[in-house]
Amino acid sequence: MEDLSRIEKKTYDLIKRKGEIQTRNLPNKKMAGAIANLKNMGLVETYTRYTSRYRRKKKKFVRLKNTHRSTSHKEKR
């Protein structure tokens, strides 16, 4: 986290605070470029989903990547 630029840190904090945010609703267009860097670092993930049941087009969202592993998988012995 120390090696993030100012805009990357600001973007990460915004996503952390909101939980998920539509990429078009970012307050600063420089944050869109920071998302690609955060994604390459493995800190966030982007995904698409329908926002309305009547719209055909999916919208792109970004959220923090799940850092803990699921406990539902059994360990191999």
Residue frames as qw, qx, qy, qz and C-alpha x, y, z in Angstrom:
[[0.000, 0.883, 0.468, 0.000, 0.00, 0.00, 0.00],
 [0.344, -0.721, 0.071, 0.598, 2.94, 2.35, 0.52],
 [0.353, -0.140, 0.568, 0.730, 3.89, 2.26, -3.16],
 [0.256, 0.710, 0.640, 0.143, 0.56, 3.69, -4.36],
 [0.199, 0.286, 0.117, 0.930, 0.48, 7.11, -5.95],
 [0.167, 0.130, 0.398, -0.892, -1.72, 9.83, -4.49],
 [0.588, 0.110, -0.241, -0.764, -4.54, 9.29, -6.99],
 [0.583, 0.003, -0.805, -0.111, -4.36, 5.49, -6.60],
 [0.176, -0.114, -0.759, 0.617, -4.62, 5.84, -2.81],
 [0.344, 0.149, 0.173, -0.911, -7.55, 8.23, -3.19],
 [0.635, 0.081, -0.520, -0.566, -9.31, 5.82, -5.56],
 [0.468, -0.031, -0.866, 0.173, -8.68, 2.84, -3.29],
 [0.013, 0.138, 0.617, -0.774, -10.07, 4.73, -0.28],
 [0.496, 0.126, -0.090, -0.855, -13.18, 5.74, -2.25],
 [0.656, 0.031, -0.677, -0.333, -13.87, 2.16, -3.34],
 [0.334, -0.053, -0.831, 0.442, -13.24, 0.93, 0.21],
 [0.187, 0.131, 0.412, -0.882, -15.68, 3.50, 1.60],
 [0.596, 0.171, -0.178, -0.764, -18.43, 2.85, -0.99],
 [0.732, -0.025, 0.661, -0.165, -18.02, -0.94, -1.20],
 [0.522, 0.263, 0.648, 0.489, -18.63, -0.95, -4.94],
 [0.162, 0.697, 0.040, -0.698, -18.97, 1.85, -7.43],
 [0.717, 0.600, 0.339, 0.104, -19.91, 2.09, -11.06],
 [0.618, -0.098, 0.212, 0.751, -16.85, 3.07, -13.06],
 [0.180, 0.606, 0.366, 0.683, -18.74, 5.89, -14.80],
 [0.385, -0.861, -0.264, -0.200, -19.63, 7.43, -11.44],
 [0.683, -0.223, -0.176, 0.672, -16.06, 8.12, -10.36],
 [0.058, -0.928, -0.209, 0.303, -15.74, 11.78, -9.36],
 [0.061, -0.788, 0.438, 0.428, -12.40, 12.27, -11.12],
 [0.847, 0.485, -0.142, -0.162, -11.51, 10.90, -14.56],
 [0.215, 0.642, -0.716, 0.170, -7.92, 10.27, -13.43],
 [0.593, -0.263, 0.660, -0.378, -9.35, 7.66, -11.08],
 [0.908, 0.333, 0.057, -0.248, -10.37, 5.56, -14.09],
 [0.578, 0.613, -0.517, 0.153, -6.70, 5.21, -15.01],
 [0.201, -0.511, 0.712, -0.437, -5.84, 4.38, -11.43],
 [0.870, -0.042, 0.291, -0.396, -8.31, 1.49, -11.48],
 [0.854, 0.430, -0.293, 0.006, -6.24, -0.29, -14.12],
 [0.259, 0.571, -0.656, 0.421, -3.13, 0.04, -11.96],
 [0.515, -0.325, 0.568, -0.554, -4.97, -1.15, -8.84],
 [0.939, 0.158, 0.049, -0.302, -6.34, -4.08, -10.81],
 [0.699, 0.505, -0.477, 0.171, -2.85, -5.04, -11.99],
 [0.013, -0.495, 0.686, -0.533, -1.65, -4.92, -8.37],
 [0.437, -0.212, -0.874, -0.014, -4.46, -7.30, -7.39],
 [0.011, 0.097, 0.543, -0.834, -6.20, -4.86, -5.05],
 [0.526, 0.338, 0.249, -0.740, -9.49, -4.38, -6.93],
 [0.307, 0.161, 0.878, 0.332, -11.59, -6.28, -9.44],
 [0.383, 0.232, -0.147, -0.882, -13.97, -5.10, -12.13],
 [0.226, 0.250, 0.941, 0.036, -17.14, -6.91, -13.10],
 [0.289, -0.090, -0.352, -0.886, -20.30, -6.29, -15.07],
 [0.087, 0.350, 0.892, -0.274, -23.89, -6.75, -14.03],
 [0.073, -0.593, -0.570, -0.563, -27.38, -5.71, -14.99],
 [0.033, -0.003, -0.413, 0.910, -28.66, -2.65, -13.14],
 [0.569, 0.170, 0.194, -0.781, -32.27, -3.04, -14.20],
 [0.565, 0.117, 0.817, -0.004, -34.30, -5.99, -15.29],
 [0.565, 0.733, 0.341, -0.166, -35.51, -4.07, -18.35],
 [0.189, 0.859, -0.403, -0.253, -32.13, -2.97, -19.70],
 [0.963, 0.245, -0.073, 0.086, -30.11, -5.29, -21.90],
 [0.464, 0.658, -0.392, 0.446, -26.82, -3.55, -21.39],
 [0.765, -0.445, -0.324, 0.334, -24.64, -4.47, -18.44],
 [0.044, -0.953, 0.176, -0.244, -22.85, -1.80, -16.43],
 [0.699, 0.252, -0.489, 0.457, -19.24, -2.01, -15.23],
 [0.555, -0.807, 0.028, -0.198, -18.52, -1.88, -11.50],
 [0.488, 0.443, -0.605, 0.447, -15.37, -2.00, -9.40],
 [0.724, -0.649, 0.004, -0.233, -14.91, -3.35, -5.86],
 [0.210, -0.682, 0.691, -0.112, -12.10, -4.39, -3.57],
 [0.663, 0.206, -0.708, -0.127, -10.76, -7.82, -4.26],
 [0.845, -0.484, -0.001, -0.227, -11.57, -10.44, -1.64],
 [0.193, 0.698, -0.658, 0.207, -8.25, -10.98, 0.11],
 [0.476, -0.307, 0.762, -0.314, -9.20, -13.83, 2.45],
 [0.284, 0.108, -0.884, -0.354, -9.63, -17.35, 1.17],
 [0.748, -0.244, -0.169, -0.593, -12.85, -19.21, 1.51],
 [0.308, -0.372, 0.817, -0.315, -12.93, -21.79, 4.27],
 [0.858, 0.165, 0.183, -0.451, -15.37, -23.99, 2.37],
 [0.728, 0.477, -0.491, -0.031, -12.55, -25.72, 0.49],
 [0.883, -0.450, 0.126, 0.049, -11.01, -28.64, 2.33],
 [0.040, -0.787, 0.600, 0.139, -7.27, -28.78, 2.64],
 [0.872, 0.274, -0.402, -0.051, -5.45, -31.62, 0.93],
 [0.637, -0.646, 0.414, -0.075, -3.58, -33.90, 3.30]]
